[in-house]
Amino acid sequence: MLDHIREGDIIVVWKLDRLARSTRDLLETMETIREAGGRFQSISEPWADTTSHSGKMIMTIFAGIAEFERDLIRERTGAGREAAKKRGVRFGRPRKLTLDQGELARRLVSEGKAVREIASVFKVHPATIYRLVPI
């Protein structure tokens, strides 16, 4: 979109985070729009209007605050994940096979059984068995 802006175009977004992920990115994007002769407006943030000097200043300040808030959220969720891990919470998709089933599948493969047969017995996809045993 930024490559096709013409003089007088107005870029309209629902929220600022649809346009940029950081203050620096937002400011660079705003500069690109300004150099092309375009303007910018956000529907959810009426103060984000680059047609005036005060609007430019306010947008820069709010963009910095929004980035600060995202950093705080990222920090809090990271701390929450670490606390959950310490409590023994396991993230991700549940295992298809228990540790005992995985060991048995490995043994069956080493004994020469077909991967498709083993997968059928455990009711899993053959790829699950291949992930257990480097073949």
ABEGO torsion letter per residue (X at the ends): XAAABBBGBBBBBABAAAABABAAAAAAAAAAAAAAGBBBBBAABAABBAABAAAAAAAAAAAAAAAAAAAAAAAAAAAAAAAAAAAGBBBEBBBABBAAAAAAAAAAAAAGBBAAAAAAAAGBBAAAAAAABBX
